[in-house]
Amino acid sequence: MVVDKAYYDLLGVEPGATDIEIKKGYRKAAIIHHPDKNPDDPSASAKFQEIGEAYQVLSDPQLRAAYDKYGKESARPSEGFVDPAEFFTSIFGGDAFIDWIGEISIMKDLTAAMEIAMQGELEEGSEGEFPELRRP
């Protein structure tokens, strides 16, 4: 019997879910609730963090067993939870979802434009204009 189902509910899985089902549930929930996908929702960041914690607990057999038996308070990693943004990147492989999330690609474009502006590297014959930025 499971004492607390909150983590399972966050990932949209049942307590008897397999590791694969838990990972799929995490991926789906993380994409839906990512703060960059919900910029007008002030609670999106907290929800995203909870989803990351749920996955970290349920994907670890020892933490999952403790969670199932005693609840959230007994299922904390000894080194603490990983930053949800870093965790998301490690699960999804970094650049795989740049276009879906948006902020990362926007920051890359802004950084590139800023570097060009700071260095004063304008295209030949385009005085006073910034060069066109091209994505790799």
Secondary structure, 3 states (H helix, E strand, C coil): CCCCCHHHHHHCCCCCCCHHHHHHHHHHHHHHHCHHHCCCCCCHHHHHHHHHHHHHHHCCHHHHHHHHHHCHHHCCCCCCCCCHHHHHHHHHCCHHHHHHHCHHHHHHHHHHHHHHHHHCCCCCCCCCCCCCCCCC
